[in-house]
Amino acid sequence: MSILNNKQSAMEEKLKAAFAPQHLEIINESHLHAGHHHSGSDHHGTYDGTGETHFRVRIVADAFTGMSRIQRHRAVNDVVKQELDSGVHALALELSAPGEPARR
């Protein structure tokens, strides 16, 4: 696990273990947020777009069957709580059960 993608790799391992997904995709979108101001975070002033702060997570898993959208989001947030508490600023979640249309 490299230092550069430490949070991404940790989230991937945890999400695989928790949900046994048929599909899992984690995209680091931190570079898209360069110039944004993150008050109350480790980034003082304007964010330069480097690092691991913003991710898009796409999961298709049987575990989501019968769960509402908010239940799915809470379940994922619970699994990656450590990363959210240690520098991940935002997760864009696209979560579905097999056979459901993908949320985009």
Backbone as JSON, one array per atom type, in Angstrom:
{
  "sequence": "MSILNNKQSAMEEKLKAAFAPQHLEIINESHLHAGHHHSGSDHHGTYDGTGETHFRVRIVADAFTGMSRIQRHRAVNDVVKQELDSGVHALALELSAPGEPARR",
  "N": [[0.84, -1.16, 0.0], [0.8, 2.07, -1.02], [1.96, 5.26, 0.19], [0.72, 7.41, -1.06], [-1.83, 6.49, -1.93], [-3.02, 5.56, 0.39], [-5.4, 5.98, 1.98], [-7.38, 5.48, 0.06], [-6.82, 2.79, -0.62], [-7.22, 1.58, 1.88], [-9.95, 2.09, 2.27], [-10.99, 0.61, 0.13], [-10.31, -2.06, 0.82], [-11.79, -2.34, 3.24], [-14.44, -1.89, 2.37], [-14.79, -4.0, 0.56], [-14.61, -6.17, 2.32], [-16.81, -5.69, 3.99], [-19.11, -5.6, 2.33], [-18.91, -7.44, 0.22], [-18.86, -6.87, -2.65], [-20.23, -7.06, -6.02], [-19.36, -5.28, -7.79], [-16.98, -2.75, -7.4], [-15.81, 0.45, -7.3], [-13.54, 2.97, -6.78], [-12.88, 6.27, -7.01], [-10.49, 8.73, -7.01], [-11.16, 11.99, -6.63], [-9.97, 14.27, -5.82], [-8.31, 16.15, -7.1], [-10.11, 17.63, -8.58], [-11.07, 19.5, -6.93], [-9.37, 21.52, -6.39], [-8.45, 24.71, -5.23], [-10.67, 25.13, -3.69], [-11.99, 26.16, -0.53], [-11.46, 24.78, 2.61], [-12.72, 25.06, 5.44], [-12.06, 24.43, 8.86], [-10.72, 22.08, 8.47], [-7.8, 19.98, 7.84], [-6.63, 21.4, 5.89], [-5.53, 24.46, 5.6], [-6.56, 27.56, 4.51], [-6.6, 27.79, 0.98], [-7.33, 24.87, -0.8], [-5.06, 22.74, -2.48], [-5.58, 20.63, -4.19], [-4.19, 18.23, -4.11], [-3.48, 14.95, -2.77], [-5.69, 12.94, -0.72], [-8.74, 13.52, -0.46], [-11.29, 13.79, -1.56], [-13.62, 11.58, -2.86], [-15.24, 9.43, -5.24], [-17.45, 6.8, -4.94], [-18.47, 3.79, -6.17], [-20.66, 1.17, -5.84], [-21.94, -2.05, -6.31], [-23.88, -4.34, -4.74], [-25.16, -7.29, -3.18], [-25.73, -6.94, -0.53], [-27.02, -4.52, -0.3], [-29.62, -4.92, -1.01], [-33.0, -4.34, -0.4], [-32.48, -2.23, 1.28], [-32.88, 1.22, 2.08], [-31.96, 4.27, 0.36], [-30.72, 6.06, 2.16], [-30.08, 4.3, 4.25], [-28.16, 2.72, 2.99], [-26.16, 4.62, 2.49], [-25.49, 5.35, 5.11], [-24.52, 2.89, 6.03], [-22.21, 2.53, 4.46], [-20.76, 4.84, 5.19], [-20.34, 4.26, 7.9], [-18.57, 2.1, 7.7], [-16.28, 3.28, 6.6], [-15.57, 5.16, 8.45], [-13.22, 5.78, 9.92], [-11.49, 6.78, 7.93], [-12.98, 8.99, 7.09], [-12.83, 10.49, 9.38], [-10.19, 11.16, 9.38], [-9.24, 12.91, 7.39], [-10.5, 12.47, 4.85], [-12.62, 14.34, 3.05], [-14.95, 14.36, 1.53], [-17.39, 12.11, 0.2], [-18.79, 10.89, -2.68], [-21.43, 8.95, -3.22], [-22.5, 6.16, -5.03], [-24.65, 3.8, -4.96], [-25.95, 0.55, -5.3], [-28.13, -2.33, -5.54], [-27.75, -5.56, -7.1], [-29.16, -5.64, -10.36], [-30.61, -3.33, -10.05], [-31.05, -0.04, -11.4], [-28.08, 1.82, -11.98], [-27.08, 4.48, -9.86], [-26.44, 7.69, -10.8]],
  "CA": [[0.0, 0.0, 0.0], [1.65, 3.24, -1.06], [1.52, 6.38, 1.02], [-0.14, 8.27, -1.85], [-3.2, 6.02, -1.97], [-3.26, 4.84, 1.63], [-6.81, 6.04, 2.34], [-8.15, 4.79, -0.98], [-6.61, 1.34, -0.46], [-7.87, 1.16, 3.12], [-11.4, 2.07, 2.03], [-11.29, -0.51, -0.76], [-10.26, -3.3, 1.61], [-12.9, -2.36, 4.19], [-15.71, -2.02, 1.65], [-14.85, -5.38, 0.05], [-14.88, -7.07, 3.46], [-18.13, -5.42, 4.57], [-20.24, -5.75, 1.42], [-18.65, -8.45, -0.82], [-19.53, -6.31, -3.84], [-20.01, -7.57, -7.37], [-18.61, -4.2, -8.45], [-16.5, -1.7, -6.51], [-14.94, 1.4, -7.98], [-13.24, 4.14, -5.96], [-12.2, 7.24, -7.86], [-9.98, 9.89, -6.29], [-11.53, 13.21, -7.34], [-9.4, 15.39, -5.06], [-7.78, 17.16, -8.01], [-11.22, 18.44, -9.09], [-11.47, 20.45, -5.89], [-8.29, 22.51, -6.19], [-8.94, 26.08, -5.11], [-11.76, 25.2, -2.71], [-11.59, 26.46, 0.85], [-11.97, 23.79, 3.56], [-12.6, 25.56, 6.81], [-12.19, 23.4, 9.88], [-10.04, 20.84, 8.09], [-6.34, 20.04, 7.88], [-6.2, 22.29, 4.81], [-5.74, 25.86, 5.97], [-6.54, 28.38, 3.3], [-7.15, 27.21, -0.23], [-6.87, 23.51, -1.05], [-4.28, 22.66, -3.72], [-6.04, 19.53, -5.04], [-3.38, 17.03, -3.98], [-3.82, 14.11, -1.64], [-6.86, 12.05, -0.72], [-9.78, 14.2, 0.3], [-12.59, 13.69, -2.23], [-13.73, 10.32, -3.6], [-16.51, 8.89, -5.75], [-17.46, 5.37, -4.65], [-19.56, 3.07, -6.84], [-20.74, -0.2, -5.34], [-23.11, -2.91, -6.55], [-23.73, -5.44, -3.77], [-26.37, -7.92, -2.65], [-25.96, -6.42, 0.82], [-27.88, -3.33, -0.36], [-30.99, -5.32, -1.32], [-33.98, -4.03, 0.64], [-32.07, -1.05, 2.06], [-33.17, 2.52, 1.49], [-30.76, 5.01, -0.04], [-30.07, 6.59, 3.37], [-29.49, 3.16, 4.97], [-26.95, 2.35, 2.26], [-25.15, 5.65, 2.74], [-25.05, 5.21, 6.51], [-23.73, 1.67, 6.15], [-20.89, 2.79, 3.88], [-20.08, 5.82, 6.05], [-19.9, 3.56, 9.12], [-17.41, 1.26, 7.36], [-15.1, 4.11, 6.31], [-15.55, 6.23, 9.45], [-11.83, 6.15, 10.26], [-10.97, 7.62, 6.85], [-13.71, 10.25, 7.15], [-12.34, 11.23, 10.55], [-8.76, 11.45, 9.27], [-8.85, 13.67, 6.22], [-11.39, 12.38, 3.71], [-13.55, 15.46, 3.21], [-16.22, 14.13, 0.84], [-17.64, 10.88, -0.55], [-19.96, 10.86, -3.55], [-21.76, 7.53, -3.19], [-23.42, 5.6, -6.02], [-24.82, 2.48, -4.36], [-27.12, -0.17, -5.79], [-28.17, -3.78, -5.46], [-27.75, -6.13, -8.45], [-30.41, -5.52, -11.09], [-31.14, -1.97, -9.95], [-30.3, 0.91, -12.23], [-26.99, 2.5, -11.27], [-27.36, 5.88, -9.55], [-25.36, 8.57, -11.3]],
  "C": [[0.9, 1.23, 0.0], [1.09, 4.34, -0.19], [0.52, 7.23, 0.25], [-1.58, 7.79, -1.85], [-3.54, 5.19, -0.74], [-4.74, 4.83, 2.0], [-7.68, 5.3, 1.33], [-8.02, 3.28, -0.83], [-7.3, 0.82, 0.79], [-9.38, 1.09, 2.94], [-11.79, 0.89, 1.15], [-11.31, -1.83, 0.0], [-11.46, -3.41, 2.55], [-14.24, -2.56, 3.49], [-15.87, -3.42, 1.05], [-15.22, -6.35, 1.17], [-16.3, -6.9, 3.97], [-19.28, -5.8, 3.64], [-20.08, -6.83, 0.35], [-19.27, -8.02, -2.15], [-19.23, -7.07, -5.13], [-19.2, -6.55, -8.16], [-18.23, -3.17, -7.39], [-15.53, -0.84, -7.29], [-14.77, 2.61, -7.06], [-12.38, 5.07, -6.8], [-11.77, 8.43, -7.0], [-10.27, 11.13, -7.13], [-10.96, 14.45, -6.66], [-8.91, 16.51, -5.97], [-8.86, 18.08, -8.57], [-11.61, 19.55, -8.13], [-10.37, 21.45, -5.55], [-8.89, 23.9, -6.18], [-10.09, 26.23, -4.14], [-11.2, 25.5, -1.33], [-12.25, 25.44, 1.77], [-11.78, 24.31, 4.97], [-12.79, 24.41, 7.78], [-11.52, 22.09, 9.52], [-8.54, 21.0, 8.24], [-5.79, 21.01, 6.83], [-6.53, 23.72, 5.2], [-5.62, 26.69, 4.71], [-7.17, 27.63, 2.15], [-6.51, 25.86, -0.51], [-6.19, 23.43, -2.41], [-4.66, 21.49, -4.62], [-5.2, 18.28, -4.98], [-3.9, 16.19, -2.82], [-5.09, 13.3, -1.84], [-7.95, 12.66, 0.15], [-11.18, 14.0, -0.27], [-12.61, 12.41, -3.08], [-15.15, 10.1, -4.11], [-16.42, 7.39, -5.56], [-18.7, 4.76, -5.31], [-19.52, 1.62, -6.37], [-22.04, -0.83, -5.81], [-22.91, -4.12, -5.65], [-25.08, -5.97, -3.34], [-26.72, -7.36, -1.28], [-26.89, -5.22, 0.83], [-29.34, -3.66, -0.69], [-31.9, -5.03, -0.14], [-33.63, -2.83, 1.51], [-32.48, 0.22, 1.31], [-31.85, 3.21, 1.11], [-30.01, 5.52, 1.2], [-29.44, 5.47, 4.19], [-28.19, 2.72, 4.31], [-25.82, 3.34, 2.55], [-24.61, 5.55, 4.16], [-24.16, 3.99, 6.69], [-22.31, 1.88, 5.61], [-20.11, 3.77, 4.75], [-19.57, 5.18, 7.34], [-18.63, 2.74, 8.85], [-16.15, 2.1, 7.17], [-14.98, 5.3, 7.28], [-14.13, 6.7, 9.78], [-11.24, 7.08, 9.2], [-11.67, 8.98, 6.83], [-13.22, 11.13, 8.3], [-10.88, 11.66, 10.41], [-8.38, 12.07, 7.93], [-9.69, 13.52, 4.97], [-12.51, 13.38, 3.95], [-14.93, 15.15, 2.61], [-16.23, 12.78, 0.13], [-18.89, 11.09, -1.39], [-20.28, 9.38, -3.73], [-22.8, 7.18, -4.24], [-23.57, 4.13, -5.66], [-26.07, 1.81, -4.9], [-26.98, -1.67, -5.51], [-28.16, -4.31, -6.9], [-29.13, -6.02, -9.09], [-31.05, -4.15, -10.99], [-30.38, -1.08, -10.93], [-29.23, 1.61, -11.4], [-27.38, 3.95, -11.05], [-26.17, 6.71, -10.01], [-25.8, 10.0, -11.15]]
}
